[in-house]
Amino acid sequence: MDFEAARARLIEHLSTEIKDERVLAAMARIPRELFVPEGSRHAAYEDRPLHIGFDQTISQPFIIALMTQALELKGNEKVLEVGTGSGYQAAILAELARLVITVERLPPLAEVAEKVLDSLGYENIKVGLAEEVLGWQCEAPYDAIMVTAGAPRVPVDLLAQLAIGGRMVIPVGSRYIQELCRITKRKGKNIVENLGGCRFVSLIGGRLGRGISNNYRGIRLLNGNRKGVKMEVLEAIKTRRSIRKYKATPVDDRTLELVLEAARWAPSWANSQCWRFVVVRDPGIKAELVNMAGDDNPASDAIRNAPIVIVACAELGKAGYKGGEQMSDLGDWYMFDVALAMQNLVLAAHALGLGTVHVGLHFDSKRVARILGIPEGFRAVEMTPLGYPDQEPKARPRKELSELVFYDKFGLR
Ligand SMILES: Cc1cc2nc3c(=O)[nH]c(=O)nc-3n(C[C@H](O)[C@H](O)[C@H](O)COP(=O)(O)O)c2cc1C
């Protein structure tokens, strides 16, 4: 695999959102493939997190770049990183600051990271094993602190190790979802800013129960339109349009999760939840899906260009059944249940400023099963691209209610 070319493509992709040239240049110099397990090297330059063992991950490059950018390093700083993990983030920080102290809780990870960093010749990185108190007190204060694990609050112990005027970037929130916070330490009230959603493994140790909470000031939202989070249901229903042109802007993991959550909460036959969703990001697989839909499908470019395609599948013999027996004369209700889930997904996506379009034309469920490796007993039902819209289509007309609705008996208006 040509890692250099893959790295260049990743940097190009990051540069649409990350504006700090020094951060991009640092990431362009560092061989990320050396920081991931051998089996995942082919994916080292995909913009997604990867497992590195011990239930830990190396973060998505975009989040790494965003967090690093938020530290606003100029070159002369002493930086503390909490959570060495693979060591990749430490390498980036070392390219941008004078000295990096990085602390890891898991000895095997610290050992591997130290070896890789040594092999790359970094002399301004010290790897330490985490102690009872969070951070690394003996070298404090730090001009910048980066925390690469989620915490319920900003830990007081870490804040105490930050110099006045220094910046700390930390994911704050629940175990599953956090907001990326930047805290600028002031003599008076600290400045707390929200940089957007993210998902990290949990920070362990120290006095996590205490600390300042994330009551943000100066909120900056990622990926544009998040005003829609509060969009009314009826407004979302009425303003949603099928979107067939997409920007290349990636969809961050947190937003994707919100969209999938909406599908998860759809009603289903006896709560049987027959649906499954395959999130496709791989351009090769997307190309196969485009081939199937055919160039005469108005949505074919959308499938090709949107950063994500979601394929909805169903487990057969669940919806409409009880004890293996069909409960109505309509057979398997999987189309119905998947449609409910997908429409929840589509509306949530719209409320978050994303576009979708249900794609059914030329949908060949057997072919999709082969492309995606869908097992027997499941069927692919439909797919939708998911991404930021690059068009504002007009509403297509709808039949009048008087034509659609009858009262008491079919045909009675
Ligand atoms: C089950 C289903 C299948 C669809 N398949 C396609 C498709 O294959 N390609 C496409 O461009 N649009 C497809 N659409 C989108 C419809 O054309 C679109 O919803 C309709 O024209 C109304 O426009 P609107 O969604 O902008 O309100 C599909 C919609 C549904 C509900």
The ligand as a MOL file (V3000), in Angstrom:
LIG
                    3D

  0  0  0     0  0            999 V3000
M  V30 BEGIN CTAB
M  V30 COUNTS 31 33 0 0 0
M  V30 BEGIN ATOM
M  V30 1 C -39.2860 3.7820 -1.2850 0
M  V30 2 C -38.6590 4.9460 -2.0100 0
M  V30 3 C -37.7490 4.7060 -3.0190 0
M  V30 4 C -37.1290 5.7710 -3.6740 0
M  V30 5 N -36.1740 5.5170 -4.6020 0
M  V30 6 C -35.5340 6.5440 -5.1900 0
M  V30 7 C -34.4600 6.2760 -6.0860 0
M  V30 8 O -34.0960 5.1340 -6.3360 0
M  V30 9 N -33.8150 7.3380 -6.6190 0
M  V30 10 C -34.1810 8.6340 -6.3250 0
M  V30 11 O -33.5340 9.5540 -6.8500 0
M  V30 12 N -35.1750 8.9060 -5.4640 0
M  V30 13 C -35.8470 7.9070 -4.8910 0
M  V30 14 N -36.8470 8.1580 -3.9820 0
M  V30 15 C -37.1620 9.5680 -3.6260 0
M  V30 16 C -38.5080 10.0340 -4.2070 0
M  V30 17 O -38.3810 10.2420 -5.5980 0
M  V30 18 C -38.8900 11.3390 -3.4820 0
M  V30 19 O -39.1050 11.0590 -2.1280 0
M  V30 20 C -40.1550 11.9470 -4.0750 0
M  V30 21 O -39.9590 12.3330 -5.3970 0
M  V30 22 C -40.6260 13.1730 -3.2660 0
M  V30 23 O -39.5970 14.1630 -3.2160 0
M  V30 24 P -39.0600 14.6880 -1.8120 0
M  V30 25 O -38.4680 13.5060 -1.1000 0
M  V30 26 O -37.9980 15.7130 -2.1360 0
M  V30 27 O -40.1880 15.2710 -1.0600 0
M  V30 28 C -37.4810 7.1120 -3.3380 0
M  V30 29 C -38.4090 7.3380 -2.3180 0
M  V30 30 C -38.9990 6.2770 -1.6520 0
M  V30 31 C -39.9530 6.5540 -0.5350 0
M  V30 END ATOM
M  V30 BEGIN BOND
M  V30 1 1 1 2
M  V30 2 1 2 3
M  V30 3 2 2 30
M  V30 4 2 3 4
M  V30 5 1 4 5
M  V30 6 1 4 28
M  V30 7 2 5 6
M  V30 8 1 6 7
M  V30 9 1 6 13
M  V30 10 2 7 8
M  V30 11 1 7 9
M  V30 12 1 9 10
M  V30 13 2 10 11
M  V30 14 1 10 12
M  V30 15 2 12 13
M  V30 16 1 13 14
M  V30 17 1 14 15
M  V30 18 1 14 28
M  V30 19 1 15 16
M  V30 20 1 16 17
M  V30 21 1 16 18
M  V30 22 1 18 19
M  V30 23 1 18 20
M  V30 24 1 20 21
M  V30 25 1 20 22
M  V30 26 1 22 23
M  V30 27 1 23 24
M  V30 28 2 24 25
M  V30 29 1 24 26
M  V30 30 1 24 27
M  V30 31 2 28 29
M  V30 32 1 29 30
M  V30 33 1 30 31
M  V30 END BOND
M  V30 END CTAB
M  END
